[in-house]
């Protein structure tokens, strides 16, 4: 089954998207193991410049997108209201309606979009490195499906109602954890987890969980709840508010990003191969389990907050590798910023493309991500043929 263990990766050199294949046991991956110190320093400077630039773009994006909607508010007014809300000494020169729109409605929505986009992007980057496959992301591997099923059970049948306001994120996290565990167990063979088995197991588990979610909707007598679940499954940031749930999601994403940066060398080792990982003192199986728990926690939190938004975790890591290379210490911060920017703009588009109705944000990300996935697959097979 040597062909089954083949993996596709990017070579990690600046500006390159070359796709290669490596047979099982070969130390070939997205971790650019052949980088020279000079190349590493050059990529480090490049990624630092991009990180600073993307941080500035993110700040501009927040100021602009908070003002986008049925009522357009200038960025200057937005910055003034945000500064006033944060306690800065700003003289109010805006109306009470503008204050309510910016601070109470749009600011928490944009903050949630920032957290969700960053969380999905870094989870996708971690999964792609962990399983050595460029097509891995929380959506394709069924983790988002598990979180969706758990959240639907909480909305329609009151599962985990004893947890109060945390019932929805708790159910989503448990669903994501169960889904990732099933995928991991199904993909494991002879003590190893191959990328092809992992993808096939993820697709199978994802379909099964999708059917389970549909059954829960069909079995529920709550028509309003069913409509809420259907809209929620396509993704939306409309329910964002200044509350403990928003703070929890932001905290989970920040902890996940910090954890993945700290574990960047372990991710690099996993993406090279299990044999090399062991030689470097990294236990592949234990590390994958720990990373799956972290990814499940983050995915469960963001799916509970915004629904099952696809393609962000697939598309953004590839854009990040073209900017910062494949070393995860450089990749994770860049990917987090790109994911946040992409989702904030996607949400802004969802608010204004079909007024007065609001599009589910998952439709926007799918329209962007699906063509990218087709191009990626075409290039991969063109290189391998």
The 8 nearest C-alpha neighbors of each residue, nearest first, counted from 0:
[[1, 3, 2, 4, 23, 5, 22, 193],
 [0, 2, 4, 3, 23, 22, 5, 24],
 [3, 1, 5, 4, 0, 22, 23, 6],
 [4, 2, 0, 1, 5, 195, 193, 196],
 [3, 5, 23, 1, 2, 193, 22, 6],
 [6, 4, 22, 2, 21, 3, 23, 20],
 [5, 7, 20, 21, 132, 131, 4, 194],
 [8, 6, 20, 132, 19, 133, 18, 21],
 [9, 7, 29, 28, 18, 19, 133, 132],
 [10, 8, 18, 29, 11, 17, 16, 19],
 [9, 11, 12, 29, 17, 31, 8, 18],
 [10, 12, 324, 325, 9, 31, 29, 320],
 [13, 11, 15, 10, 324, 14, 31, 321],
 [14, 12, 15, 324, 321, 11, 322, 323],
 [13, 15, 321, 12, 322, 16, 324, 11],
 [16, 14, 13, 12, 17, 321, 11, 10],
 [15, 17, 9, 18, 321, 14, 10, 11],
 [18, 16, 9, 15, 10, 19, 382, 8],
 [19, 17, 9, 379, 8, 16, 7, 382],
 [20, 18, 7, 8, 17, 9, 21, 383],
 [19, 21, 7, 6, 5, 22, 8, 18],
 [20, 22, 5, 6, 27, 25, 23, 19],
 [23, 21, 5, 25, 4, 24, 1, 20],
 [22, 24, 4, 25, 5, 1, 21, 6],
 [23, 25, 22, 26, 272, 274, 273, 21],
 [26, 24, 23, 27, 22, 21, 272, 271],
 [25, 27, 271, 272, 24, 28, 275, 21],
 [28, 26, 271, 25, 21, 272, 29, 32],
 [29, 27, 271, 270, 8, 30, 131, 26],
 [28, 30, 9, 8, 325, 31, 10, 11],
 [29, 31, 267, 325, 326, 28, 32, 270],
 [30, 32, 33, 11, 29, 34, 10, 325],
 [33, 31, 30, 34, 271, 27, 28, 26],
 [34, 32, 31, 35, 30, 27, 10, 36],
 [35, 33, 32, 31, 38, 39, 36, 37],
 [34, 36, 38, 37, 39, 33, 40, 32],
 [37, 35, 39, 38, 40, 34, 41, 33],
 [38, 36, 40, 39, 35, 41, 34, 42],
 [39, 37, 41, 35, 40, 36, 34, 42],
 [40, 38, 36, 42, 37, 41, 43, 35],
 [41, 39, 43, 37, 38, 42, 36, 44],
 [40, 42, 38, 44, 43, 39, 37, 45],
 [43, 41, 45, 39, 44, 40, 46, 38],
 [44, 42, 40, 46, 41, 45, 39, 47],
 [45, 43, 47, 41, 42, 46, 40, 48],
 [44, 46, 42, 48, 43, 47, 41, 49],
 [45, 47, 323, 49, 43, 48, 44, 50],
 [48, 46, 50, 44, 49, 45, 43, 51],
 [49, 47, 51, 45, 46, 50, 52, 44],
 [48, 50, 52, 46, 47, 51, 53, 45],
 [49, 51, 47, 53, 52, 48, 333, 46],
 [50, 52, 54, 48, 49, 53, 47, 55],
 [53, 51, 49, 55, 54, 50, 48, 56],
 [52, 54, 56, 50, 55, 51, 49, 57],
 [55, 53, 57, 51, 52, 56, 50, 58],
 [54, 56, 58, 52, 53, 57, 59, 51],
 [57, 55, 53, 59, 54, 58, 60, 52],
 [56, 58, 60, 54, 55, 59, 340, 53],
 [57, 59, 55, 61, 60, 56, 54, 62],
 [60, 58, 56, 62, 57, 61, 63, 55],
 [61, 59, 57, 63, 58, 62, 64, 56],
 [60, 62, 58, 64, 59, 63, 65, 57],
 [63, 61, 59, 74, 60, 65, 64, 77],
 [64, 62, 60, 66, 74, 61, 65, 59],
 [65, 63, 67, 66, 61, 60, 62, 347],
 [64, 66, 105, 63, 67, 62, 61, 106],
 [65, 67, 72, 64, 71, 63, 73, 74],
 [68, 66, 64, 71, 65, 347, 63, 72],
 [69, 67, 70, 71, 351, 350, 66, 347],
 [68, 70, 71, 351, 67, 354, 355, 350],
 [69, 71, 68, 72, 67, 66, 100, 97],
 [72, 70, 67, 66, 68, 69, 73, 65],
 [71, 73, 66, 70, 74, 76, 77, 67],
 [74, 72, 76, 75, 66, 77, 71, 63],
 [75, 73, 77, 76, 62, 63, 78, 66],
 [76, 74, 78, 77, 73, 79, 62, 72],
 [75, 77, 79, 74, 73, 78, 80, 72],
 [78, 76, 74, 80, 75, 79, 81, 62],
 [79, 77, 81, 75, 76, 80, 82, 74],
 [78, 80, 76, 82, 77, 81, 83, 75],
 [79, 81, 83, 77, 82, 78, 84, 76],
 [82, 80, 84, 78, 83, 79, 77, 85],
 [81, 83, 85, 79, 87, 84, 80, 78],
 [84, 82, 80, 86, 87, 85, 81, 89],
 [83, 85, 81, 82, 86, 80, 102, 87],
 [86, 84, 82, 83, 87, 81, 80, 88],
 [85, 87, 83, 84, 82, 88, 89, 81],
 [86, 88, 82, 83, 85, 89, 84, 81],
 [89, 87, 86, 83, 90, 82, 85, 91],
 [90, 88, 83, 87, 91, 79, 82, 80],
 [89, 91, 92, 88, 83, 79, 93, 87],
 [92, 90, 93, 89, 79, 80, 83, 94],
 [93, 91, 90, 94, 76, 79, 89, 80],
 [94, 92, 91, 97, 95, 98, 76, 80],
 [93, 95, 97, 96, 98, 92, 91, 99],
 [94, 96, 98, 97, 99, 93, 100, 91],
 [97, 95, 99, 94, 98, 100, 93, 101],
 [98, 96, 100, 94, 99, 95, 101, 93],
 [97, 99, 95, 96, 101, 100, 102, 80],
 [98, 100, 103, 96, 97, 102, 101, 95],
 [101, 99, 97, 104, 98, 103, 102, 96],
 [102, 100, 105, 98, 99, 106, 104, 103],
 [101, 103, 106, 99, 98, 104, 100, 105],
 [102, 104, 99, 100, 101, 105, 106, 107],
 [105, 103, 100, 102, 101, 106, 107, 108],
 [104, 106, 108, 101, 65, 107, 109, 100],
 [105, 107, 102, 109, 108, 101, 104, 65],
 [108, 106, 110, 109, 240, 239, 105, 241],
 [109, 107, 105, 239, 111, 106, 110, 236],
 [108, 110, 112, 106, 111, 107, 343, 105],
 [111, 109, 107, 113, 112, 108, 106, 114],
 [110, 112, 114, 108, 113, 109, 115, 107],
 [113, 111, 109, 115, 343, 110, 114, 342],
 [112, 114, 339, 110, 111, 116, 115, 117],
 [113, 115, 111, 117, 112, 249, 116, 118],
 [116, 114, 118, 112, 301, 117, 113, 111],
 [117, 115, 339, 338, 342, 113, 119, 118],
 [116, 118, 335, 338, 339, 120, 114, 115],
 [119, 117, 115, 252, 121, 120, 116, 114],
 [118, 120, 312, 122, 116, 117, 121, 115],
 [119, 121, 312, 123, 117, 338, 122, 118],
 [120, 122, 124, 123, 118, 119, 335, 331],
 [123, 121, 125, 119, 124, 120, 294, 118],
 [122, 124, 312, 136, 120, 126, 121, 125],
 [123, 125, 121, 316, 127, 122, 126, 128],
 [124, 126, 122, 128, 123, 127, 129, 121],
 [127, 125, 129, 123, 128, 124, 130, 135],
 [128, 126, 135, 132, 124, 133, 129, 125],
 [127, 129, 270, 131, 125, 126, 130, 266],
 [128, 130, 126, 127, 269, 131, 270, 125],
 [129, 131, 132, 127, 194, 128, 126, 270],
 [132, 130, 128, 270, 127, 129, 6, 194],
 [131, 133, 127, 7, 134, 130, 6, 135],
 [132, 134, 127, 135, 8, 7, 131, 9],
 [135, 133, 132, 136, 313, 127, 139, 198],
 [136, 134, 127, 133, 132, 126, 139, 140],
 [135, 137, 123, 312, 313, 138, 139, 140],
 [138, 136, 142, 140, 143, 139, 123, 141],
 [139, 137, 143, 141, 136, 140, 309, 142],
 [138, 140, 141, 136, 137, 202, 201, 135],
 [139, 141, 201, 137, 138, 142, 136, 198],
 [142, 140, 205, 201, 144, 139, 138, 143],
 [143, 141, 175, 137, 145, 144, 178, 179],
 [144, 142, 138, 146, 145, 141, 137, 307],
 [145, 143, 141, 147, 142, 146, 205, 208],
 [146, 144, 174, 175, 178, 142, 148, 147],
 [145, 147, 171, 175, 174, 143, 149, 299],
 [148, 146, 144, 150, 145, 149, 151, 143],
 [147, 149, 212, 151, 145, 150, 146, 144],
 [150, 148, 171, 174, 170, 146, 152, 147],
 [149, 151, 171, 153, 147, 152, 167, 148],
 [152, 150, 154, 148, 153, 149, 155, 147],
 [153, 151, 149, 150, 155, 156, 154, 158],
 [152, 154, 158, 157, 150, 151, 156, 167],
 [155, 153, 151, 152, 157, 156, 150, 224],
 [154, 156, 152, 153, 151, 224, 157, 219],
 [157, 155, 152, 158, 153, 154, 219, 151],
 [156, 158, 153, 160, 154, 155, 159, 152],
 [157, 159, 153, 160, 156, 152, 170, 166],
 [160, 158, 166, 161, 162, 157, 170, 153],
 [161, 159, 157, 162, 158, 166, 163, 153],
 [160, 162, 159, 163, 166, 158, 157, 165],
 [163, 161, 166, 160, 165, 159, 164, 169],
 [164, 162, 165, 161, 166, 160, 159, 167],
 [163, 165, 166, 162, 167, 244, 160, 168],
 [164, 166, 163, 162, 167, 168, 169, 244],
 [167, 165, 162, 159, 169, 160, 163, 164],
 [166, 168, 170, 169, 150, 165, 153, 171],
 [169, 167, 171, 303, 300, 170, 165, 166],
 [170, 168, 172, 166, 171, 167, 165, 173],
 [171, 169, 149, 173, 167, 172, 168, 150],
 [172, 170, 146, 149, 150, 299, 168, 174],
 [173, 171, 299, 175, 169, 174, 170, 296],
 [174, 172, 176, 170, 175, 171, 177, 169],
 [173, 175, 145, 146, 149, 171, 177, 172],
 [176, 174, 146, 145, 142, 172, 178, 295],
 [175, 177, 173, 179, 295, 174, 178, 172],
 [178, 176, 180, 174, 175, 179, 173, 181],
 [177, 179, 145, 175, 181, 180, 176, 142],
 [178, 180, 182, 176, 181, 177, 142, 183],
 [179, 181, 183, 177, 178, 182, 176, 184],
 [182, 180, 184, 178, 183, 179, 185, 177],
 [183, 181, 179, 185, 200, 180, 201, 184],
 [182, 184, 180, 186, 181, 185, 179, 187],
 [185, 183, 181, 187, 186, 182, 180, 188],
 [184, 186, 182, 183, 187, 200, 181, 197],
 [187, 185, 197, 196, 183, 184, 192, 200],
 [186, 188, 192, 184, 191, 185, 190, 183],
 [187, 189, 191, 190, 192, 186, 193, 185],
 [190, 188, 191, 187, 192, 186, 193, 184],
 [189, 191, 188, 187, 192, 284, 186, 193],
 [192, 190, 188, 187, 189, 193, 284, 186],
 [191, 193, 187, 186, 188, 194, 197, 190],
 [194, 192, 196, 4, 195, 197, 191, 186],
 [193, 195, 197, 196, 130, 132, 198, 4],
 [196, 194, 198, 197, 193, 3, 199, 4],
 [197, 195, 186, 199, 193, 198, 194, 200],
 [196, 198, 186, 194, 200, 195, 199, 201],
 [199, 197, 201, 195, 200, 196, 140, 202],
 [200, 198, 196, 202, 201, 197, 195, 203],
 [199, 201, 197, 203, 182, 198, 202, 196],
 [202, 200, 140, 141, 198, 204, 199, 203],
 [201, 203, 205, 199, 200, 204, 198, 140],
 [204, 202, 200, 206, 205, 201, 199, 207],
 [205, 203, 207, 201, 206, 202, 141, 200],
 [206, 204, 141, 202, 208, 203, 207, 144],
 [207, 205, 209, 203, 208, 204, 202, 210],
 [208, 206, 204, 210, 209, 205, 211, 203],
 [209, 207, 211, 205, 210, 206, 144, 204],
 [208, 210, 206, 212, 211, 207, 205, 213],
 [211, 209, 213, 207, 208, 212, 214, 206],
 [212, 210, 208, 214, 209, 213, 207, 215],
 [211, 213, 215, 148, 209, 214, 210, 208],
 [214, 212, 210, 216, 211, 215, 217, 209],
 [213, 215, 217, 211, 216, 212, 218, 210],
 [216, 214, 212, 218, 213, 217, 219, 211],
 [215, 217, 213, 219, 214, 218, 225, 212],
 [218, 216, 214, 215, 219, 213, 220, 225],
 [219, 217, 215, 216, 214, 220, 213, 221],
 [218, 220, 216, 221, 217, 215, 155, 225],
 [221, 219, 222, 218, 217, 225, 216, 155],
 [220, 222, 224, 219, 223, 225, 155, 216],
 [223, 221, 225, 224, 220, 226, 219, 227],
 [224, 222, 226, 225, 221, 227, 228, 220],
 [223, 225, 227, 221, 222, 226, 155, 228],
 [226, 224, 222, 228, 227, 223, 216, 221],
 [225, 227, 229, 223, 228, 224, 230, 222],
 [228, 226, 224, 230, 225, 229, 231, 223],
 [227, 229, 231, 225, 226, 230, 232, 224],
 [230, 228, 226, 232, 231, 227, 225, 233],
 [231, 229, 227, 232, 228, 233, 226, 234],
 [230, 232, 228, 306, 234, 233, 229, 227],
 [233, 231, 306, 229, 307, 234, 230, 228],
 [234, 232, 361, 231, 230, 359, 307, 306],
 [235, 233, 306, 361, 360, 231, 308, 359],
 [234, 236, 305, 359, 360, 237, 231, 306],
 [235, 237, 305, 238, 239, 108, 112, 111],
 [236, 238, 235, 239, 108, 305, 104, 240],
 [237, 239, 236, 240, 235, 108, 304, 305],
 [240, 238, 108, 237, 107, 236, 111, 245],
 [241, 239, 107, 242, 238, 245, 108, 104],
 [242, 240, 107, 245, 239, 243, 103, 246],
 [241, 243, 244, 245, 240, 246, 239, 247],
 [242, 244, 246, 245, 247, 241, 164, 248],
 [245, 243, 247, 246, 242, 248, 165, 164],
 [246, 244, 248, 247, 243, 242, 249, 241],
 [245, 247, 243, 249, 244, 248, 250, 242],
 [248, 246, 244, 250, 245, 249, 243, 251],
 [249, 247, 251, 245, 250, 246, 300, 252],
 [248, 250, 246, 252, 247, 251, 114, 253],
 [249, 251, 247, 253, 248, 252, 246, 254],
 [252, 250, 248, 254, 253, 249, 297, 255],
 [251, 253, 255, 249, 118, 254, 250, 297],
 [254, 252, 250, 256, 255, 251, 257, 249],
 [253, 255, 257, 251, 252, 256, 258, 250],
 [256, 254, 252, 258, 253, 257, 251, 259],
 [257, 255, 253, 259, 258, 254, 252, 260],
 [256, 258, 254, 260, 255, 259, 253, 261],
 [259, 257, 255, 261, 256, 260, 254, 262],
 [258, 260, 262, 256, 261, 257, 263, 255],
 [259, 261, 263, 257, 262, 328, 258, 256],
 [260, 262, 258, 259, 263, 257, 264, 328],
 [263, 261, 259, 265, 260, 264, 258, 266],
 [262, 264, 327, 260, 328, 266, 265, 261],
 [265, 263, 267, 266, 262, 268, 327, 328],
 [266, 264, 268, 262, 267, 263, 269, 281],
 [265, 267, 269, 263, 268, 264, 129, 128],
 [268, 266, 264, 30, 270, 265, 269, 263],
 [267, 269, 276, 265, 271, 266, 270, 264],
 [270, 268, 266, 272, 271, 267, 129, 276],
 [269, 271, 128, 267, 131, 28, 268, 272],
 [272, 270, 28, 26, 268, 269, 27, 30],
 [273, 271, 26, 269, 275, 270, 274, 276],
 [272, 274, 276, 275, 283, 269, 277, 271],
 [275, 273, 277, 276, 272, 278, 24, 26],
 [274, 276, 278, 277, 272, 273, 279, 271],
 [277, 275, 268, 273, 281, 279, 274, 278],
 [276, 278, 280, 281, 274, 279, 275, 282],
 [277, 279, 275, 276, 280, 274, 281, 273],
 [280, 278, 276, 277, 281, 275, 268, 274],
 [279, 281, 277, 278, 276, 282, 275, 265],
 [280, 282, 276, 277, 279, 283, 265, 268],
 [281, 283, 285, 277, 284, 286, 280, 276],
 [284, 282, 286, 285, 273, 281, 287, 269],
 [283, 285, 287, 286, 282, 288, 191, 190],
 [286, 284, 288, 287, 282, 283, 289, 281],
 [285, 287, 289, 283, 288, 284, 282, 290],
 [288, 286, 290, 284, 289, 285, 291, 283],
 [287, 289, 291, 285, 286, 290, 284, 292],
 [290, 288, 286, 292, 291, 287, 285, 293],
 [289, 291, 287, 293, 292, 288, 294, 286],
 [292, 290, 294, 288, 289, 293, 295, 287],
 [291, 293, 295, 289, 290, 294, 296, 288],
 [292, 294, 290, 296, 295, 291, 297, 289],
 [295, 293, 291, 297, 296, 292, 122, 298],
 [296, 294, 298, 292, 175, 176, 293, 297],
 [297, 295, 293, 299, 294, 172, 298, 292],
 [296, 298, 300, 294, 299, 295, 251, 252],
 [299, 297, 295, 301, 300, 296, 302, 294],
 [298, 300, 172, 171, 146, 296, 302, 297],
 [299, 301, 297, 303, 298, 168, 302, 248],
 [300, 302, 304, 115, 298, 303, 299, 305],
 [303, 301, 306, 305, 299, 304, 307, 300],
 [304, 302, 168, 300, 301, 171, 305, 306],
 [303, 305, 301, 302, 306, 300, 168, 248],
 [304, 306, 235, 302, 236, 234, 303, 301],
 [307, 305, 234, 302, 232, 231, 303, 308],
 [306, 308, 232, 302, 234, 143, 233, 309],
 [309, 307, 361, 234, 306, 233, 310, 360],
 [308, 310, 138, 311, 307, 361, 365, 364],
 [309, 311, 313, 368, 312, 314, 365, 364],
 [312, 310, 313, 314, 309, 120, 315, 119],
 [311, 313, 123, 120, 119, 136, 310, 314],
 [314, 312, 310, 136, 311, 123, 315, 316],
 [315, 313, 311, 317, 316, 310, 312, 368],
 [314, 316, 318, 317, 311, 120, 313, 312],
 [317, 315, 319, 124, 318, 314, 334, 320],
 [318, 316, 320, 319, 315, 314, 321, 313],
 [319, 317, 315, 321, 316, 320, 322, 314],
 [318, 320, 316, 322, 334, 317, 321, 323],
 [321, 319, 324, 317, 323, 325, 322, 318],
 [322, 320, 14, 318, 319, 324, 323, 13],
 [321, 323, 319, 320, 324, 318, 46, 13],
 [324, 322, 46, 320, 330, 319, 329, 321],
 [325, 323, 320, 11, 12, 321, 326, 13],
 [324, 326, 11, 320, 30, 29, 327, 330],
 [327, 325, 30, 328, 329, 324, 330, 267],
 [326, 328, 330, 263, 329, 331, 325, 267],
 [329, 327, 263, 260, 326, 330, 331, 264],
 [330, 328, 327, 326, 331, 323, 46, 332],
 [329, 331, 327, 333, 323, 328, 332, 334],
 [330, 332, 334, 333, 327, 329, 121, 335],
 [333, 331, 335, 334, 330, 336, 329, 50],
 [334, 332, 336, 330, 335, 331, 50, 319],
 [333, 335, 337, 331, 319, 336, 332, 316],
 [336, 334, 117, 332, 338, 333, 337, 121],
 [335, 337, 339, 333, 334, 338, 340, 53],
 [338, 336, 334, 340, 339, 335, 341, 333],
 [339, 337, 116, 117, 341, 335, 120, 336],
 [338, 340, 113, 116, 117, 336, 342, 337],
 [341, 339, 337, 343, 338, 342, 57, 336],
 [342, 340, 338, 344, 339, 343, 337, 345],
 [341, 343, 345, 116, 344, 339, 340, 112],
 [342, 344, 346, 112, 340, 345, 341, 109],
 [343, 345, 347, 346, 341, 342, 348, 340],
 [346, 344, 342, 348, 347, 343, 363, 341],
 [345, 347, 349, 343, 348, 344, 360, 342],
 [346, 348, 344, 350, 345, 349, 64, 343],
 [347, 349, 345, 346, 350, 351, 352, 344],
 [348, 350, 358, 346, 347, 357, 351, 360],
 [349, 351, 357, 347, 348, 68, 352, 346],
 [350, 352, 348, 354, 353, 349, 68, 347],
 [353, 351, 348, 349, 354, 350, 358, 357],
 [354, 352, 356, 351, 355, 357, 358, 350],
 [355, 353, 356, 351, 352, 357, 350, 69],
 [354, 356, 353, 357, 69, 351, 350, 352],
 [357, 355, 354, 353, 358, 350, 351, 352],
 [356, 358, 350, 349, 353, 359, 354, 355],
 [357, 359, 349, 360, 356, 350, 353, 362],
 [360, 358, 234, 361, 235, 233, 362, 349],
 [359, 361, 234, 363, 362, 235, 349, 346],
 [362, 360, 308, 234, 233, 364, 363, 359],
 [361, 363, 365, 360, 364, 359, 366, 233],
 [364, 362, 366, 360, 361, 365, 345, 367],
 [363, 365, 367, 361, 366, 362, 368, 310],
 [366, 364, 368, 362, 367, 363, 369, 361],
 [367, 365, 363, 364, 368, 369, 362, 370],
 [368, 366, 364, 365, 369, 370, 363, 371],
 [367, 369, 365, 371, 310, 370, 366, 364],
 [368, 370, 372, 371, 365, 366, 367, 373],
 [371, 369, 373, 372, 368, 374, 367, 366],
 [370, 372, 368, 374, 369, 373, 375, 367],
 [371, 373, 375, 369, 370, 374, 368, 376],
 [374, 372, 370, 376, 375, 371, 377, 369],
 [375, 373, 377, 371, 372, 376, 378, 370],
 [374, 376, 372, 378, 373, 377, 371, 379],
 [377, 375, 379, 373, 378, 374, 372, 380],
 [376, 378, 374, 380, 379, 375, 381, 373],
 [379, 377, 381, 375, 376, 380, 374, 382],
 [380, 378, 376, 382, 377, 381, 18, 375],
 [379, 381, 383, 382, 377, 378, 384, 376],
 [380, 382, 378, 384, 379, 383, 377, 376],
 [383, 381, 379, 380, 384, 378, 18, 19],
 [382, 384, 380, 381, 379, 19, 20, 18],
 [383, 381, 382, 380, 379, 378, 377, 20]]
